Amino acid sequence: MWRATESPAPTPPPGRRRLLTAALVLGSLVAGLVPAAGAAASPGRSDVAAFDAVDPFIGTRLDTSQNKGNSAYGNTYPGATVPFGMVQSSPTTYRSSDGDQKGGYEYTADKLRGFGMTRLSGTGCEGRFSGFDFPVLPYTGALPGGSLPTAPADRITDYYLGFDHADEKADPGYYSVGLANGVDAELTATTRTTVSRFDFPSDGGATLLFDVAGSNNRVFGSEVTVDGDTVSGWVEAASVCDEGGRYRAYFSTTFDRPVRSHGTWQGSEVRPGAATASGGTAKHGAGAYLVFDRGARVTAKTGLSYVSVEGAARNAATETRGRSFDAVRAQSARVWRDALSTLRVDGGTRDQRVKFYTALYHALLHPNVFDDVSGEYRGYDGQVHRVERGRHHYVTYAGWDIYRSQAQLVALLFPEVGSDINQSLTDMARQTGTWPNWPHLNRSQQKMSGDSLQSVVASIDAFGSTDYDRRAALESMRSTQTLPADATLRRHAYQYATVGFVESRKGDSATSKTLEYAVDDFGIAQLAKRLGDEETYDRFMVRAQSWQNLFDDVSGRIRPRDRTGFDRTFDLGERGNQFEQATGYQYGWMVPHNVGALIEKRGGAEAALRDLDEHTRELDAGVYGTKGAYLSNQPSFTMPFVYHWLGRPDRTGEVLRRAADEMYDTTPSGLPGNDDLGSLSSWYVWANIGLFPAIPGTADLLVSSPLFERVVVDSADSRRRITLHAPGVGRAPYVAALKVDGRAASQSWVPAEFTREGGRLDLRMASRPGSWGTGARDLPPSYADGTDARNNTGVTPDGHGNLGSLDLSDNSLSRERLAGAGAAPGAKLPLGDTGVVFTWPDTGPGRPDNWIPHGQRVPLGGRKATGISFLGLATNGPSQGTAVVEYTDGSTQSVPVGLTDWTPGTDYRFGNEPLVVTTGRNRAAGGSDTAQTKVFGTRPVALDPAKRVAAVVLPRDTDRGVMHVFDVALTDRPVAADGQDG
């Protein structure tokens, strides 16, 4: 166990962390607070404190000079929110020159579409970002006859608001703008409530328009009601990317000034004095307008709920408790100061601190509290549930994005939030019966590759957030991700679970899906191991090594593979249809849990180092005709840390410093890619502090050179504290030596125990690279369990063909027919008079029963033998390769292996002898065909009879079809010296 040797750090004042949690998730306020200036910087350490360093405008401008594949900007917003808040009160923009709306806030726009209550930070799906529910527009024009001059449903652009960036201000939890119509608008927020202040000019009207059907995406219905000084309603709108999911949100607004008159609009009809309106599918089709005294300064408190209007009203009343705008703003600032103080850094330039703390701010915007102050929330099943007292239900996860570093950052800084996130995801799985990978609010959605929320749960758990129903989570993962694969949402899951890869002819990012699924399964395995479930651990570690099925030993690269072999004509420099938002060169490094094996397969450390150096010449090259990296997009996130496994942590630091300098700045275009709910910003935070969770599913942290002289992790609601000291790092950027809790350590990483318990890291810095982290024992761990196990399920019980597949066409061998032909589980199968006796695999239904070779090592007991033979077949074959016999004295012998297609008629290749013949293959869809199948024994290949055989390494590469090996056996009978298989 890793223990601190220094005296324990002082415990934070008793109320501080409890206040943080309460303020984050309850929106509680303290009376009498006023807006405060940023905390004074510590003398000699920096010139800007954390809160003051945050610039919410960073990431709001699209860099149109770049075309990398995804939008070259963060797609962030400058509005008011609190960490993990339900409400995101923010302006959304419109560009008059071309009518461009983006769906969010884009810095080049000249008008605002209003101030909405909800926003997703950093998503793709340009123009279909979702959110922006219940936008409010202050209007100063005349109301002839008490009516709006035009119906917003017909010409909403008439009410858009001119503005200038010079009149904007944004801090964490606060936004203000002086509008061209003379209105000064200010926004602040609690967790579930937006508090807005509109200061109308004395020479115009004072009207607020509530565009209830003005959400970003399609709307399917809306309703609004004015009742005295309260306006409320609901909208049903399309989820993010507008791909089928829809949600219903409710609001309730009260004012501190009397409403003098009001009206509504419904479609093209404006109705002065009306108190209700409802809309169908028309955007802006229903809303209300409320008139106040001329020159009024109006504060509006709007509660949000996804349960009911009553819930929205209760949220606002409870969280604001009659307090002023300034009091709410002060508390929001206090919450942010406390949240940002969980990760303190000393040193660095002003720009470095601005980039760092803005990234930390963005990393804490998602996921979001979803339960009302009553504890009620509407689940994925449409029913109203209630969370346990003191806990919260979180929603909205970009699974493909956040598992790579953001989930770990949240768990490190807010372990109780991490536990609630894991319970929320477990409840999601319980309510849906499966694991959606990009749920938005309470809507299951599938986007991107992978099933990454399982990896999220495993990583958060590894970081110590274990206060959730861990066994229920694991059981759900196990039951949904095993054959017959009818409860999983993974695309092509049946093929992956049976054969171990998704064949390239599927398209649909088939190759990267296999890589992502392997990472997901590694996370499941790690969670199982921590819970003592060895059977599940073993099963999913086998699948975690499925990436090896896609490694082409001939070209030395991961590449698309079809049932008839690797596609060596595929241009790995193009995005194509095989890799999700990336090239094959970028995904070619993404095996985070077994980097050591990847390096070995790529030809060893020297060859891999050359390749990685070439790959990192361009850090943000995009996806079009490039061998370079794409560090502003997720598949490249772990790539710089591969240098650690190459014994070159100095190169990791070099790449991270280059990325910080070349790719990020403090302008509105300073985020180089979509922030994807904070994942890009999270990566930047880790890259700055000299630590990185490079192996999802674990809490192993790789150590590298930080950008700051001192880093302190002070976990909320926890005694965990991690300190990292790197004096002089600004002038001496290389790690020369490391002490962990006062003890010298040459390893370039620290294990999960350190991460969970905390401790101190002291780095001695140097101006040039040294020997630290370069030794063979200094490298981070590679998790190789499961590599050598059988990895294909090719035998199924009759009537249950969906429990296996041998040939990627959904065909399998019949368990019953095999038994009838002498190949029952555990049966002995002699190969004529050769002395070879095979054993048919004794495996249960749905379990792997043969090897698809990728270099697995099969132990053979260390006995003397004259020959070796293989039991197997080829699908879409024949198939050939070369195995390697290992002798106990360390010597080796190459052994050719060739296997005939399993439906050959009488055309047996390579001298194969059919040992098991059956008629009728089971079909995944049910029933069977009439094809005759054969399993072959290969002609024994002569071995050195004077030596003892330790093991055989199956072929690392095979040609044409897919090879399947069911068993390997030796003989001590004479074998012709030229005896060979093929």
HELIX and SHEET records of a PDB file:
HELIX    1   1 PRO A   14  LEU A   26  1                                  13    
HELIX    2   2 ALA A   50  ALA A   53  1                                   4    
HELIX    3   3 PRO A  144  GLY A  146  5                                   3    
HELIX    4   4 PRO A  152  ARG A  155  1                                   4    
HELIX    5   5 ILE A  156  TYR A  159  5                                   4    
HELIX    6   6 VAL A  240  ASP A  242  5                                   3    
HELIX    7   7 VAL A  309  THR A  320  1                                  12    
HELIX    8   8 PHE A  325  LEU A  340  1                                  16    
HELIX    9   9 ARG A  350  ALA A  363  1                                  14    
HELIX   10  10 GLY A  399  ILE A  402  1                                   4    
HELIX   11  11 GLN A  406  LEU A  413  1                                   8    
HELIX   12  12 PRO A  415  THR A  432  1                                  18    
HELIX   13  13 LEU A  453  ALA A  462  1                                  10    
HELIX   14  14 ARG A  470  THR A  480  1                                  11    
HELIX   15  15 ALA A  493  VAL A  499  1                                   7    
HELIX   16  16 SER A  504  LYS A  506  5                                   3    
HELIX   17  17 ALA A  510  ARG A  530  1                                  21    
HELIX   18  18 GLU A  534  ALA A  544  1                                  11    
HELIX   19  19 SER A  546  LEU A  550  5                                   5    
HELIX   20  20 GLY A  584  TYR A  587  1                                   4    
HELIX   21  21 VAL A  595  LYS A  601  1                                   7    
HELIX   22  22 ALA A  605  HIS A  615  1                                  11    
HELIX   23  23 GLN A  634  SER A  636  5                                   3    
HELIX   24  24 MET A  639  PHE A  641  5                                   3    
HELIX   25  25 VAL A  642  TRP A  645  1                                   4    
HELIX   26  26 PRO A  649  MET A  663  1                                  15    
HELIX   27  27 ASP A  676  GLY A  678  5                                   3    
HELIX   28  28 SER A  679  ILE A  689  1                                  11    
HELIX   29  29 ALA A  752  GLU A  757  1                                   6    
HELIX   30  30 ALA A  776  ASP A  778  5                                   3    
HELIX   31  31 GLY A  801  LEU A  803  5                                   3    
HELIX   32  32 ARG A  815  GLY A  820  1                                   6    
SHEET    1   A11 SER A  90  TYR A  94  0                                        
SHEET    2   A11 LYS A 111  GLY A 116 -1                                        
SHEET    3   A11 LEU A 161  ASP A 171 -1                                        
SHEET    4   A11 TYR A 174  LEU A 179 -1                                        
SHEET    5   A11 ASP A 184  ALA A 189 -1                                        
SHEET    6   A11 THR A 193  ASP A 199 -1                                        
SHEET    7   A11 ARG A 297  SER A 305 -1                                        
SHEET    8   A11 ARG A 246  PHE A 255 -1                                        
SHEET    9   A11 THR A 230  ALA A 238 -1                                        
SHEET   10   A11 VAL A 219  ASP A 227 -1                                        
SHEET   11   A11 THR A 276  GLY A 279 -1                                        
SHEET    1   B 5 VAL A 136  TYR A 139  0                                        
SHEET    2   B 5 THR A 207  PHE A 210 -1                                        
SHEET    3   B 5 ALA A 286  VAL A 291 -1                                        
SHEET    4   B 5 SER A 261  GLN A 266 -1                                        
SHEET    5   B 5 GLU A 269  PRO A 272 -1                                        
SHEET    1   C 6 LEU A 343  ASP A 346  0                                        
SHEET    2   C 6 ARG A 710  ASP A 714 -1                                        
SHEET    3   C 6 ARG A 721  HIS A 725 -1                                        
SHEET    4   C 6 GLY A 759  ALA A 766  1                                        
SHEET    5   C 6 TYR A 734  VAL A 740 -1                                        
SHEET    6   C 6 ARG A 743  ALA A 744 -1                                        
SHEET    1   D 2 ASN A 368  VAL A 369  0                                        
SHEET    2   D 2 TYR A 394  VAL A 395 -1                                        
SHEET    1   E 2 GLU A 376  ARG A 378  0                                        
SHEET    2   E 2 VAL A 384  ARG A 386 -1                                        
SHEET    1   F 2 PHE A 551  ASP A 552  0                                        
SHEET    2   F 2 ARG A 557  ILE A 558 -1                                        
SHEET    1   G 2 ARG A 561  ASP A 562  0                                        
SHEET    2   G 2 GLY A 565  PHE A 566 -1                                        
SHEET    1   H 3 LEU A 691  PHE A 692  0                                        
SHEET    2   H 3 LEU A 701  VAL A 703 -1                                        
SHEET    3   H 3 TRP A 749  VAL A 750 -1                                        
SHEET    1   I 3 VAL A 795  THR A 796  0                                        
SHEET    2   I 3 ASN A 811  SER A 814  1                                        
SHEET    3   I 3 ASN A 922  ARG A 923 -1                                        
SHEET    1   J 2 LYS A 828  PRO A 830  0                                        
SHEET    2   J 2 VAL A 837  THR A 839 -1                                        
SHEET    1   K 4 ARG A 857  LYS A 864  0                                        
SHEET    2   K 4 ARG A 948  VAL A 953 -1                                        
SHEET    3   K 4 SER A 879  TYR A 887 -1                                        
SHEET    4   K 4 THR A 892  LEU A 899 -1                                        
SHEET    1   L 4 GLU A 913  THR A 919  0                                        
SHEET    2   L 4 GLN A 932  GLY A 937 -1                                        
SHEET    3   L 4 GLY A 867  THR A 875 -1                                        
SHEET    4   L 4 VAL A 941  ALA A 942 -1                                        
SHEET    1   M 4 GLU A 913  THR A 919  0                                        
SHEET    2   M 4 GLN A 932  GLY A 937 -1                                        
SHEET    3   M 4 GLY A 867  THR A 875 -1                                        
SHEET    4   M 4 VAL A 962  THR A 971 -1                                        
END                                                                             
